[in-house]
Amino acid sequence: MSVLAEYRQEAGRTPAVNVVWAVAVRPSLRRRARTAGIPLTPDALARRQTRQLRVLRPSVGWPDRMRTELKASDRASVTAEKGREEAWFQWRPGRRRHTVWGSITFDEAAGTVLLDLREGAAYTGVSGVRRGASFVALCQVAGGLGLVEGED
């Protein structure tokens, strides 16, 4: 089932503005996904996005470089780190103060990261308006850190 069809099915019981919202959001999500190298899947509007991504250009010390880039981002606020292998952060996908909670786990040997993003309470929205914030954050983080989905 496509993202739009799934949203329309859910929106069947909600005001017409939500259907308009879904029609407007789909092209935006598709563009962001294509730019970041992340496939747009039917679960793009889910509150939680968990993906294993590979590093586009691995080099010596790439986890430290990514951690530094994450800390330097205007959209990120690193809240905790668990050694060298994991970091927890908040990411601001839009212009407002609302944030998405996330964690990034580095697997240096495999050249991959596990990215887990969850929408916060501020994104419950009116009947799903503003859904997809965690997918937007996934695309932004992946694009900013040079991560892509897929195998070599």
TIPA-501596 format. One line per 4 residues: number of its first residue (from 1); their letters; for each residue x, y, z of N, C-alpha, C, O, CB. Coordinates in nm, 4 decimals, padded with zeros to 6 digits. Each point is the difference from the previous one (the first is absolute). Last residue first. Glycine has a CB too. Layout:
<nodes>
NUM	A	X/Y/Z/X/Y/Z/X/Y/Z/X/Y/Z/X/Y/Z ~ ...
</nodes>
This chain:
<nodes>
152	DEGE	02.6789/-00.2650/-00.1082/00.1014/00.0341/-00.1017/-00.0141/-00.0854/-00.1223/00.0767/00.0152/-00.0951/00.0775/00.0552/00.2734 ~ -00.5876/00.0398/00.1282/00.1240/-00.0774/00.0059/00.0947/00.0493/-00.1079/-00.0408/00.0636/-00.0973/-00.0818/-00.2648/00.1886 ~ -00.2834/00.4864/00.1848/00.0290/-00.0960/-00.1045/00.1339/-00.0659/00.0185/00.0776/00.0334/00.0895/-00.2169/00.0983/-00.2411 ~ -00.0337/00.3796/00.2973/-00.0536/-00.1332/00.0255/00.0377/-00.0909/-00.1153/00.0052/00.0437/-00.1150/-00.1967/00.0511/00.2496
148	VLGL	00.4704/00.3482/00.0675/-00.0965/-00.0454/-00.0998/-00.0493/-00.1387/00.0390/00.0661/-00.0728/00.0742/00.0460/00.2101/-00.2559 ~ 00.1767/00.3428/00.3827/-00.0457/-00.1382/00.0168/-00.1003/-00.0334/-00.1091/-00.0791/00.0853/-00.0404/00.1166/-00.0735/00.2900 ~ 00.2171/00.4172/-00.0985/00.0490/-00.0812/-00.1102/-00.0328/-00.1464/00.0143/00.0855/-00.0858/-00.0220/00.0936/00.2483/-00.0053 ~ -00.3055/00.2304/00.3095/00.1128/-00.0822/00.0432/00.0572/-00.0880/-00.1115/00.0978/-00.0716/00.0218/-00.1973/00.0729/00.2049
144	GGAV	-00.2811/00.2961/-00.2939/00.1042/00.0793/00.0660/00.1235/-00.0792/00.0381/00.1105/00.0543/00.0009/-00.2898/00.0884/00.0830 ~ -00.2075/-00.3586/-00.2720/00.0619/00.0895/-00.0971/00.1153/00.0790/00.0590/00.1035/00.0178/-00.0642/-00.3215/-00.0023/-00.0502 ~ -00.0352/-00.2904/00.4022/00.0722/-00.0821/-00.0981/00.0718/00.0874/-00.1022/00.1160/-00.0249/-00.0331/-00.2845/-00.1583/00.0638 ~ -00.1117/00.3982/00.2805/00.1188/-00.0552/00.0668/00.0831/-00.0798/-00.0995/00.1219/00.0155/-00.0059/-00.2455/-00.0251/00.2256
140	QCLA	-00.2870/00.1778/-00.3775/00.0929/00.1087/00.0304/00.1289/-00.0513/00.0636/00.1094/00.0420/-00.0379/-00.3044/00.1104/00.0665 ~ -00.1599/-00.4583/-00.1154/00.0588/00.0487/-00.1252/00.1034/00.1096/00.0258/00.1053/00.0020/-00.0638/-00.3185/-00.0590/-00.0553 ~ -00.0301/-00.1005/00.4889/00.0840/-00.1073/-00.0530/00.0708/00.0453/-00.1274/00.1203/-00.0210/-00.0154/-00.2752/-00.1503/00.1153 ~ -00.1686/00.4578/00.0840/00.1243/00.0021/00.0774/00.0974/-00.1076/-00.0490/00.1204/00.0240/-00.0088/-00.2477/00.0637/00.2075
136	VFSA	-00.2992/-00.0875/-00.3866/00.0708/00.1212/-00.0433/00.1342/00.0084/00.0721/00.1024/00.0283/-00.0622/-00.3219/00.0912/00.0177 ~ -00.0639/-00.4550/00.1849/00.0550/-00.0330/-00.1311/00.0766/00.1190/-00.0570/00.1060/-00.0172/-00.0603/-00.2947/-00.1447/00.0209 ~ -00.0390/00.2205/00.4448/00.1156/-00.0869/00.0218/00.0619/-00.0430/-00.1332/00.1213/-00.0199/-00.0073/-00.2240/-00.0608/00.2225 ~ -00.2907/00.3440/-00.2212/00.1140/00.0776/00.0497/00.1222/-00.0878/00.0223/00.1125/00.0438/-00.0238/-00.2716/00.1151/00.1313
132	GRRV	-00.3043/-00.2757/-00.2502/00.1113/-00.0102/-00.0929/00.1225/00.0753/00.0455/00.1007/00.0028/-00.0707/-00.2643/-00.0289/-00.1084 ~ -00.3344/00.1867/00.3114/00.0607/-00.1332/00.0010/00.1089/-00.0034/-00.1051/-00.0022/00.0768/-00.0963/-00.2127/-00.1852/00.1754 ~ -00.0860/00.4823/00.0189/00.1427/00.0036/00.0351/00.0596/-00.1389/00.0140/00.1114/-00.0142/00.0505/-00.1508/00.2298/00.0647 ~ -00.4697/-00.2224/-00.0809/00.0703/00.1103/-00.0647/00.1391/00.0096/00.0618/00.0154/-00.0132/00.1214/-00.2331/00.1388/-00.1678
128	GSVG	-00.1273/-00.4422/00.1936/00.1130/-00.0394/-00.0828/00.0696/00.1117/-00.0739/00.0980/-00.0256/-00.0698/-00.2119/-00.1841/00.0472 ~ -00.2722/00.2720/00.3192/-00.0312/-00.1093/-00.0921/00.1139/-00.0288/-00.0970/-00.0233/-00.0250/-00.1182/-00.2163/00.0860/00.1375 ~ 00.3729/00.3118/00.2521/-00.1435/-00.0146/-00.0124/-00.0262/-00.1040/-00.1075/00.0225/00.0268/-00.1180/-00.0653/00.2130/00.1918 ~ 00.5087/-00.2460/00.2216/-00.0755/00.0746/-00.0991/-00.1490/-00.0243/00.0048/-00.0484/-00.0842/00.0755/00.2471/00.0759/-00.2147
124	TYAA	00.2481/-00.1624/00.3397/-00.1225/-00.0789/-00.0085/-00.0978/00.0674/-00.0941/-00.0745/-00.0686/-00.0700/00.1090/-00.0177/00.3033 ~ 00.4258/00.2296/-00.0938/-00.0388/-00.0347/-00.1353/-00.1234/-00.0883/-00.0069/-00.0245/-00.0613/-00.1039/00.2608/00.0818/00.0427 ~ -00.0107/00.1343/00.4667/-00.0449/00.1194/-00.0716/-00.0502/-00.0328/-00.1396/-00.0681/00.0823/-00.0613/00.2309/00.0517/00.1921 ~ 00.0415/-00.4603/00.1620/-00.1405/00.0261/00.0322/-00.0547/00.1200/-00.0758/-00.1205/00.0078/-00.0239/00.1592/-00.1056/00.2489
120	GERL	00.3740/-00.1421/-00.4578/-00.0310/00.0338/00.1375/-00.1481/00.0274/00.0186/-00.0777/-00.0089/-00.0951/00.3064/00.1012/00.1204 ~ 00.0382/-00.4248/-00.3907/-00.0672/00.1279/00.0180/-00.0319/00.0210/00.1464/-00.0346/-00.0945/00.0709/-00.0613/00.0808/-00.3018 ~ 00.5109/-00.2844/00.0449/-00.1359/-00.0079/00.0519/-00.0579/00.1396/00.0174/00.0645/00.0890/00.0553/-00.0095/-00.3049/00.0605 ~ 00.3890/-00.1037/-00.3533/-00.0608/00.1305/00.0258/-00.1455/-00.0176/00.0393/-00.0722/-00.0793/-00.0607/00.2294/00.1887/-00.1022
116	DLLV	00.3469/-00.3782/00.0646/-00.1319/-00.0215/00.0582/-00.0558/00.1357/00.0396/00.0551/00.0667/00.0876/00.0070/-00.2995/-00.0044 ~ 00.3645/-00.0282/-00.3785/-00.0614/00.1279/00.0322/-00.1428/-00.0261/00.0448/-00.0781/-00.0602/-00.0735/00.2248/00.1838/-00.0928 ~ 00.3486/-00.3871/00.0918/-00.1410/-00.0245/00.0247/-00.0576/00.1316/00.0491/00.0389/00.0506/00.1053/-00.0041/-00.2993/-00.0506 ~ 00.4157/00.1341/-00.3802/-00.0566/00.0602/00.1205/-00.1459/-00.0432/00.0096/-00.0655/-00.0240/-00.1014/00.2245/00.2241/00.0897
112	TGAA	00.3393/-00.3825/-00.2479/-00.1429/00.0326/00.0020/-00.0363/00.0709/00.1295/00.0750/-00.0016/00.0976/-00.1238/-00.1965/-00.2438 ~ 00.4691/-00.0363/-00.0106/-00.0196/00.1258/-00.0720/-00.1447/00.0418/-00.0071/-00.0429/00.0636/-00.0963/00.2423/-00.1165/-00.0349 ~ 00.0347/-00.3370/00.3549/-00.0871/-00.0203/-00.1159/-00.0178/00.1264/-00.0837/-00.0455/-00.0078/-00.1141/-00.0718/-00.1680/00.2436 ~ 00.3839/00.1904/00.2689/00.0511/-00.1123/-00.0803/-00.0814/-00.0195/-00.1279/00.0569/-00.0250/-00.1063/00.0229/-00.0848/00.3168
108	EDFT	-00.2139/00.4338/00.1183/00.1175/00.0417/-00.0760/00.0514/-00.1109/-00.0909/00.0434/00.0271/-00.1120/00.0153/00.1279/00.2973 ~ -00.5258/-00.0124/00.0288/00.0660/-00.1301/-00.0157/00.1190/00.0247/-00.0924/-00.0110/-00.0097/-00.1222/-00.2072/-00.1269/00.1558 ~ -00.1347/00.4645/00.2901/00.1037/-00.0190/-00.1010/00.0524/-00.1432/00.0027/00.0289/-00.0543/00.1066/00.0338/00.2966/-00.0875 ~ -00.5370/00.0436/00.1168/00.0930/-00.1020/00.0467/00.0965/-00.0307/-00.1132/-00.0418/-00.0312/-00.1115/-00.1296/-00.0671/00.2717
104	ISGW	-00.2074/00.4966/00.0119/00.0808/-00.0494/-00.1097/00.1030/-00.0947/00.0591/00.0727/00.0355/00.0928/-00.1080/00.1760/-00.2314 ~ -00.4770/00.0405/00.2656/00.1260/-00.0597/00.0421/00.0709/-00.0505/-00.1249/-00.0629/-00.0395/-00.0982/-00.0306/-00.0257/00.3268 ~ -00.3388/00.4422/-00.0729/00.0693/-00.0973/-00.0822/00.1223/-00.0580/00.0667/00.0524/00.0528/00.0981/-00.1358/00.0668/-00.2933 ~ -00.4097/00.2216/00.2052/00.1036/-00.0673/00.0772/00.0677/-00.1033/-00.0869/-00.0656/-00.0659/-00.0807/-00.0604/00.1039/00.2943
100	VTHR	-00.1190/00.4388/-00.3514/-00.0130/-00.1444/-00.0133/00.1146/-00.0592/00.0802/00.1135/00.0465/-00.0108/-00.2253/-00.0344/-00.2212 ~ -00.1480/00.5000/00.2717/00.1129/-00.0863/-00.0324/-00.0414/-00.1458/-00.0117/-00.1066/-00.0408/00.0461/00.2561/00.2009/00.0702 ~ -00.3314/00.4060/-00.1192/-00.0328/-00.1420/00.0175/00.1165/-00.0866/-00.0460/00.0638/00.0283/-00.1015/-00.3088/00.0215/00.0694 ~ 00.2117/00.4427/-00.0044/00.0768/-00.0599/00.1099/-00.0254/-00.1482/00.0184/00.0744/-00.0652/00.0733/-00.0800/00.2840/00.0359
96	RRGP	-00.0446/00.0262/-00.6017/-00.0491/00.0232/00.1367/00.0855/-00.0731/00.1018/00.0976/-00.0664/-00.0350/-00.3292/00.0949/-00.0535 ~ 00.2842/-00.0624/-00.3892/00.0456/00.1312/00.0468/-00.0418/00.0290/00.1432/00.0526/00.0913/00.0637/-00.0639/-00.0119/-00.2974 ~ 00.0859/-00.5916/00.0691/-00.0628/00.1173/-00.0612/00.0575/00.1286/00.0561/00.1076/00.0016/00.0598/-00.3161/-00.1332/-00.0946 ~ 00.3539/-00.3100/00.1800/-00.0192/-00.0153/-00.1441/-00.0585/00.1218/-00.0697/00.0121/00.0124/-00.1219/-00.0414/-00.2500/00.1663
92	RWQF	00.3400/00.1195/00.4034/-00.1095/00.0916/-00.0344/-00.0208/-00.0052/-00.1514/00.0757/00.0628/-00.0740/-00.0241/00.0897/00.2734 ~ 00.1634/-00.5025/00.1967/00.0159/00.0596/-00.1320/-00.1222/00.0852/-00.0289/-00.1130/-00.0432/00.0228/00.2549/-00.1509/-00.1036 ~ 00.1575/-00.0625/00.5126/-00.1279/00.0554/-00.0440/00.0271/00.0694/-00.1324/00.1035/00.0646/-00.0164/-00.1931/-00.0345/00.2560 ~ 00.3681/-00.4639/00.0047/-00.0111/00.1405/-00.0355/-00.1447/00.0380/-00.0252/-00.0881/-00.0851/-00.0123/00.3175/00.0780/-00.0849
88	WAEE	00.1781/-00.3991/00.2539/-00.1418/00.0361/00.0020/-00.0091/00.1495/-00.0234/00.0833/00.0762/00.0490/-00.1431/-00.2666/00.1099 ~ 00.4474/-00.2195/-00.2728/-00.0304/00.1356/00.0442/-00.1506/00.0214/-00.0077/-00.0645/-00.0444/-00.0951/00.2910/00.1287/00.0170 ~ 00.1989/-00.5052/00.0577/-00.1381/00.0468/-00.0061/-00.0132/00.1425/00.0509/00.0713/00.0417/00.0913/-00.1483/-00.2761/-00.0622 ~ 00.5037/-00.0288/-00.0611/-00.0891/-00.0703/-00.0908/-00.1423/00.0553/-00.0108/-00.0718/-00.0394/-00.0919/00.2068/-00.1554/00.1439
84	RGKE	00.2631/00.3181/00.2324/00.0215/00.0409/-00.1386/-00.1048/-00.0569/-00.0939/-00.0061/00.0387/-00.1166/00.2480/-00.0242/00.1646 ~ -00.3746/00.0579/00.4627/00.1306/-00.0351/-00.0547/00.0162/00.0544/-00.1412/-00.0494/00.1079/-00.0326/00.0523/-00.3139/00.1744 ~ -00.4230/00.3155/-00.0048/00.0345/-00.1252/00.0652/00.1305/-00.0475/-00.0643/00.0001/-00.0738/-00.0986/-00.2465/00.0134/00.1492 ~ -00.0347/00.5601/00.0157/00.0799/-00.0911/-00.0815/00.0329/-00.1230/00.0824/00.0215/00.0076/00.1210/00.0753/00.1842/-00.2544
80	ATVS	-00.4760/00.2640/00.1097/00.0805/-00.0997/00.0726/00.0781/-00.0843/-00.0995/-00.0364/-00.0120/-00.1170/-00.1317/00.0057/00.3057 ~ -00.0868/00.3993/-00.3209/-00.0354/-00.0031/00.1415/00.0841/-00.0990/00.0801/00.0217/00.0210/00.1193/-00.2516/00.0439/-00.1844 ~ 00.2367/00.2658/-00.4061/00.0435/-00.1297/00.0511/-00.0227/-00.0002/00.1503/00.0501/00.0870/00.0713/00.1231/-00.1155/-00.2567 ~ -00.4010/00.3032/-00.2207/00.0434/00.0217/00.1368/00.0347/-00.1374/00.0568/-00.0891/-00.0782/00.0330/-00.0565/00.2889/-00.0036
76	ARDS	00.0465/00.0397/-00.5548/00.0194/-00.1093/00.0964/00.0417/00.0517/00.1366/00.0647/00.1038/00.0143/-00.0018/-00.2535/-00.2025 ~ -00.1321/00.4149/-00.2240/-00.1249/-00.0712/00.0269/00.0108/-00.1028/00.1108/-00.1019/-00.0493/00.0484/00.0442/00.0851/-00.2831 ~ 00.4266/00.2233/00.0558/-00.0933/00.0937/00.0641/-00.1298/-00.0686/00.0407/-00.0703/00.0480/00.0889/00.1694/00.1373/-00.2234 ~ 00.3910/-00.4381/00.0941/-00.1211/00.0352/-00.0738/-00.0872/00.0960/00.0800/-00.0137/-00.0129/00.1217/00.0216/-00.2089/-00.2372
72	AKLE	00.4062/00.0006/00.2660/00.0138/00.1328/-00.0594/-00.1260/00.0473/-00.0718/-00.0118/00.1182/-00.0320/00.2529/-00.1649/00.0076 ~ -00.1997/-00.3931/00.2233/00.0060/00.1013/00.1064/00.0032/00.1411/-00.0567/-00.0527/00.0926/00.0615/00.1721/-00.2564/00.0832 ~ -00.1014/-00.1947/-00.4474/-00.1294/-00.0004/00.0670/-00.0042/00.1071/00.1082/-00.0986/00.0728/00.0123/00.0737/-00.3181/-00.0600 ~ 00.4322/00.1675/-00.1723/-00.0953/00.0671/-00.0884/-00.1387/00.0074/00.0626/-00.0701/00.0999/-00.0164/00.2015/-00.1794/-00.1805
68	TRMR	00.1993/-00.1626/00.4288/00.0345/00.1426/-00.0004/-00.0973/00.0786/-00.0872/-00.0443/00.1081/00.0389/00.2860/-00.1659/-00.0014 ~ -00.2794/-00.4083/-00.0362/-00.0391/00.0507/00.1320/00.0258/00.1508/00.0076/-00.0819/00.0750/00.0532/00.1338/-00.3002/00.0519 ~ 00.0994/00.0006/-00.4851/-00.1460/00.0117/00.0008/-00.0510/00.0561/00.1319/-00.0915/00.0823/00.0025/00.0783/-00.2741/-00.1610 ~ 00.4736/00.1018/00.1187/-00.0360/00.1098/-00.0906/-00.1510/00.0213/00.0010/-00.0466/00.1139/00.0037/00.2469/-00.1643/-00.1488
64	DPWG	-00.0324/-00.3175/00.3801/00.0327/00.1248/00.0701/-00.0375/00.1216/-00.0850/-00.0494/00.1001/00.0519/00.2371/-00.2174/00.0685 ~ -00.2377/-00.3129/-00.3125/-00.0987/00.0229/00.1063/00.0270/00.1302/00.0772/-00.0936/00.0708/00.0371/00.0663/-00.3197/-00.0172 ~ 00.3341/00.1139/-00.3732/-00.1283/00.0554/-00.0439/-00.1028/00.0143/00.1111/-00.0795/00.0938/-00.0059/00.1254/-00.1938/-00.2127 ~ 00.4522/-00.0522/00.1834/-00.0609/00.0893/00.0996/-00.1336/00.0583/-00.0401/-00.0387/00.1047/00.0517/00.2647/-00.0519/00.0178
60	VSPR	00.0429/-00.2314/-00.4665/00.0488/-00.0244/00.1361/-00.0635/00.1027/00.0937/00.0056/00.1202/-00.0259/00.2146/-00.2153/-00.0613 ~ -00.5145/00.0088/-00.3244/00.1426/00.0282/00.0113/00.0401/-00.0286/00.1440/-00.0847/-00.0292/00.0845/00.0783/00.2063/-00.2696 ~ -00.4450/-00.2265/-00.1963/00.0681/-00.0335/00.1252/00.1489/00.0327/-00.0077/00.0645/-00.0207/-00.1027/-00.2328/-00.1605/00.1437 ~ -00.2800/00.3379/-00.3015/00.1445/00.0061/-00.0206/00.0723/-00.0323/00.1312/00.0423/00.0911/00.0713/-00.0723/00.0813/-00.2554
56	LVRL	-00.4395/-00.2352/00.1671/00.0251/00.0201/-00.1420/00.1497/-00.0012/-00.0313/00.0431/-00.0643/-00.0957/-00.2547/00.1967/00.0810 ~ -00.0447/-00.4019/00.4115/00.0750/00.1240/-00.0175/00.0365/00.0121/-00.1468/00.0546/-00.0934/-00.0588/00.0366/00.0847/00.2961 ~ -00.5358/-00.2568/-00.0664/00.1442/-00.0157/-00.0163/00.0624/00.1367/-00.0235/-00.0651/00.0936/-00.0465/00.0356/-00.3270/-00.0471 ~ -00.4329/00.0536/00.3778/00.0546/00.0715/-00.1149/00.1494/-00.0238/-00.0093/00.0663/-00.0277/00.1000/-00.2457/00.2022/-00.0811
52	QRTQ	-00.3123/-00.3469/00.2229/00.1433/-00.0268/-00.0004/00.0530/00.0590/-00.1297/-00.0422/-00.0388/-00.1089/00.0215/-00.1755/00.2509 ~ -00.4359/00.3594/00.1536/00.0640/-00.0454/-00.1229/00.1471/-00.0289/00.0239/00.0668/00.0693/00.0767/-00.2301/00.0637/-00.2113 ~ -00.3497/00.0250/00.3599/00.1238/-00.0692/00.0349/00.0582/-00.0559/-00.1285/-00.0641/-00.0799/-00.0681/-00.0184/00.0222/00.3028 ~ -00.3289/00.4122/-00.0383/00.0766/-00.0426/-00.1164/00.1306/-00.0625/00.0489/00.0786/00.0650/00.0689/-00.1817/00.1176/-00.2149
48	RRAL	-00.4257/-00.0239/00.3407/00.1355/-00.0461/00.0266/00.0643/-00.0495/-00.1290/-00.0613/-00.0756/-00.0754/-00.0030/00.0139/00.3111 ~ -00.3802/00.2347/-00.2285/00.0609/00.0835/00.1039/00.1446/-00.0397/00.0278/00.0760/00.0799/00.0549/-00.3016/-00.0490/00.0457 ~ -00.0185/-00.0938/-00.5901/00.0032/-00.0610/00.1330/00.0725/00.0910/00.0986/00.0873/00.0780/-00.0382/-00.0914/-00.3072/-00.0656 ~ -00.0638/00.2833/-00.3836/-00.0738/00.0841/00.0942/-00.0033/-00.0580/00.1412/-00.0649/00.0554/00.0887/-00.0730/00.0228/-00.2792
44	ADPT	00.3505/-00.3079/-00.1744/00.0639/00.1314/00.0103/-00.0708/00.0927/00.0991/00.0628/00.0891/00.0571/00.0122/-00.1162/-00.2926 ~ -00.1435/-00.4555/00.0697/00.0044/00.0404/00.1407/00.0641/00.1370/00.0198/00.0433/00.0318/00.1108/-00.0318/-00.2721/-00.0497 ~ -00.0529/00.0224/-00.4964/-00.1335/00.0262/00.0544/00.0014/00.0441/00.1466/-00.0962/00.0618/00.0455/00.0099/-00.2294/-00.2058 ~ 00.5229/00.2816/-00.1261/-00.0746/-00.1224/00.0267/-00.1372/00.0339/00.0563/-00.0224/00.1137/00.0415/00.2367/-00.2386/-00.0005
40	LPIG	00.2343/00.3421/-00.3218/-00.1267/00.0376/00.0625/-00.0833/-00.1265/00.0132/-00.0391/-00.0601/-00.1000/00.0465/00.2969/00.0034 ~ 00.5503/-00.2114/00.0827/-00.1250/-00.0314/-00.0711/-00.1231/00.0426/00.0803/-00.0042/-00.0143/00.1222/00.1199/-00.1787/-00.2328 ~ 00.3772/00.4308/00.1059/-00.0806/-00.0882/00.0851/-00.1280/-00.0330/-00.0767/-00.0668/00.0916/-00.0482/00.1625/00.0086/00.2652 ~ 00.2639/00.2236/-00.3304/00.0342/-00.1376/-00.0352/-00.0704/-00.1027/00.0863/00.0489/-00.1115/00.0175/00.1691/00.1943/-00.0935
36	ATRA	-00.2507/00.4211/00.0626/00.0819/-00.0638/00.1034/00.0437/-00.1415/-00.0358/00.0854/-00.0566/00.0681/-00.2048/00.1950/00.0971 ~ -00.1639/00.1190/-00.4585/00.1200/00.0800/00.0245/00.0939/-00.0685/00.0984/00.1218/00.0046/-00.0168/-00.2539/00.2019/-00.0293 ~ -00.2938/-00.3986/-00.0333/00.0853/-00.0131/-00.1175/00.1318/00.0738/00.0194/00.1058/-00.0523/-00.0348/-00.3094/00.0309/-00.1086 ~ -00.1237/00.0666/00.4775/00.0532/-00.1362/-00.0026/00.0961/-00.0184/-00.1168/00.1077/-00.0574/00.0158/-00.3179/-00.0265/00.0921
32	RRRL	-00.0249/00.4918/-00.0716/00.1000/-00.0116/00.1067/00.0666/-00.1376/-00.0028/00.1215/-00.0114/00.0163/-00.2530/00.1737/00.1243 ~ -00.2255/-00.0901/-00.4378/00.1157/00.0823/-00.0377/00.1112/-00.0121/00.1042/00.1171/-00.0152/-00.0351/-00.2699/00.1752/-00.0854 ~ -00.2594/-00.3691/00.2150/00.0668/-00.0689/-00.1109/00.1269/00.0752/-00.0423/00.1035/-00.0617/-00.0249/-00.3265/-00.0277/-00.0532 ~ -00.0578/00.2861/00.4031/00.0712/-00.1158/00.0548/00.0767/-00.0741/-00.1092/00.1126/-00.0446/00.0222/-00.2877/00.0233/00.1560
28	SPRV	-00.0962/00.3771/-00.3164/00.1092/00.0507/00.0827/00.0826/-00.1142/00.0582/00.1230/00.0043/-00.0017/-00.2604/00.1977/00.0560 ~ -00.2573/-00.3006/-00.2959/00.1089/00.0440/-00.0880/00.1207/00.0531/00.0775/00.1145/-00.0183/-00.0413/-00.2856/00.0726/-00.1310 ~ -00.2090/-00.1889/00.4380/00.0617/-00.1105/-00.0754/00.1107/00.0461/-00.0950/00.1085/-00.0581/00.0032/-00.3254/-00.0611/00.0125 ~ -00.0734/00.4245/00.2457/00.1176/-00.0550/00.0672/00.0722/-00.1040/-00.0850/00.1229/-00.0051/00.0018/-00.2352/00.0476/00.2155
24	AVAW	-00.3068/00.1681/-00.3483/00.1104/00.0962/-00.0032/00.1289/-00.0592/00.0557/00.1087/00.0357/-00.0455/-00.2747/00.1483/00.0682 ~ -00.2331/-00.4364/-00.0105/00.0344/00.0219/-00.1412/00.1189/00.0952/-00.0105/00.0852/-00.0168/-00.0873/-00.3257/-00.0217/00.0194 ~ 00.0613/-00.0354/00.4954/00.0663/-00.1211/-00.0500/00.0437/00.0164/-00.1448/00.1091/-00.0430/-00.0374/-00.2457/-00.0943/00.1948 ~ -00.1172/00.4844/00.0399/00.1319/-00.0078/00.0623/00.0777/-00.1213/-00.0539/00.1186/00.0111/-00.0309/-00.2100/00.1017/00.2391
20	VVNV	-00.3562/-00.0687/-00.3306/00.0803/00.1007/-00.0704/00.1423/-00.0029/00.0536/00.0954/00.0093/-00.0773/-00.2992/00.1360/00.0396 ~ -00.0955/-00.4063/00.2636/00.0233/-00.0605/-00.1310/00.0845/00.0950/-00.0843/00.0919/-00.0432/-00.0695/-00.3112/-00.0845/00.0822 ~ 00.0800/00.2849/00.4042/00.1023/-00.1028/00.0148/00.0299/-00.0713/-00.1310/00.1142/-00.0391/-00.0239/-00.1866/00.0099/00.2587 ~ -00.2769/00.3515/-00.1996/00.1306/00.0650/00.0016/00.1128/-00.1019/00.0136/00.1104/00.0231/-00.0494/-00.2160/00.1801/00.1496
16	APTR	-00.3620/-00.3200/-00.0723/00.0571/00.0029/-00.1350/00.1377/00.0650/-00.0027/00.0796/-00.0289/-00.0894/-00.3105/00.0378/-00.0023 ~ 00.0549/-00.2517/00.5508/-00.0363/00.1115/-00.0875/00.0746/-00.0027/-00.1337/00.1065/-00.0606/-00.0115/-00.1539/00.1945/00.2158 ~ -00.0247/-00.6067/00.0324/00.0512/00.1294/00.0448/-00.0379/00.1097/-00.0986/-00.0474/-00.0289/-00.1099/00.2379/-00.0863/00.2259 ~ -00.2463/-00.3767/-00.1490/-00.0792/00.0431/00.1143/00.0388/00.1394/00.0483/-00.0454/00.0434/00.1059/00.0215/-00.2819/-00.0414
12	GAEQ	00.2480/00.0241/-00.4244/-00.1403/-00.0167/-00.0325/-00.0923/00.0472/00.1102/-00.1153/00.0348/-00.0255/00.1795/-00.2246/-00.1153 ~ 00.4321/00.1570/00.1301/-00.0651/00.1305/-00.0014/-00.1488/-00.0099/-00.0331/-00.0699/00.1013/00.0042/00.2874/-00.0007/-00.0709 ~ 00.0704/-00.4838/00.0615/-00.0086/00.0501/00.1365/-00.0795/00.1296/00.0060/-00.0729/00.0243/00.0962/00.2919/-00.1325/-00.0446 ~ -00.1397/-00.0692/-00.4721/-00.0800/-00.0974/00.0735/-00.0187/00.0470/00.1444/-00.1098/-00.0076/00.0550/00.1952/-00.1795/-00.2032
8	RYEA	00.2030/00.4332/-00.1265/-00.1402/00.0232/-00.0352/-00.0926/-00.0943/00.0763/-00.1081/00.0396/00.0435/00.1802/00.0376/-00.2705 ~ 00.3918/-00.1362/00.2710/-00.0425/00.1206/00.0697/-00.1462/00.0301/-00.0301/-00.0741/00.0416/00.0890/00.3086/00.0473/-00.0984 ~ -00.0354/-00.4476/-00.2145/-00.0073/-00.0308/00.1423/-00.0512/00.1201/00.0784/-00.0812/-00.0145/00.0913/00.2696/-00.1489/-00.1170 ~ -00.1041/00.2234/-00.4296/-00.1176/-00.0851/00.0195/-00.0189/-00.0344/00.1466/-00.1122/00.0003/00.0506/00.1433/-00.0940/-00.2795
4	LVSM	00.3574/00.3376/00.1082/-00.1203/00.0807/-00.0165/-00.1264/-00.0828/00.0240/-00.0925/00.0470/00.0663/00.2155/00.0973/-00.2302 ~ 00.2938/-00.3630/00.1690/-00.0076/00.0920/00.1130/-00.1290/00.0797/-00.0069/-00.0683/00.0170/00.1010/00.3190/-00.0022/-00.0918 ~ -00.2685/-00.4851/-00.2484/00.0832/00.1194/-00.0075/-00.0207/00.0875/00.1226/-00.0963/-00.0160/00.0750/00.0862/00.0075/-00.3249 ~ -00.0272/-00.5371/00.2181/-00.0852/00.1170/00.0000/00.0901/00.1236/00.0000/00.0966/00.0055/00.0760/-00.2838/-00.1295/00.0468
</nodes>
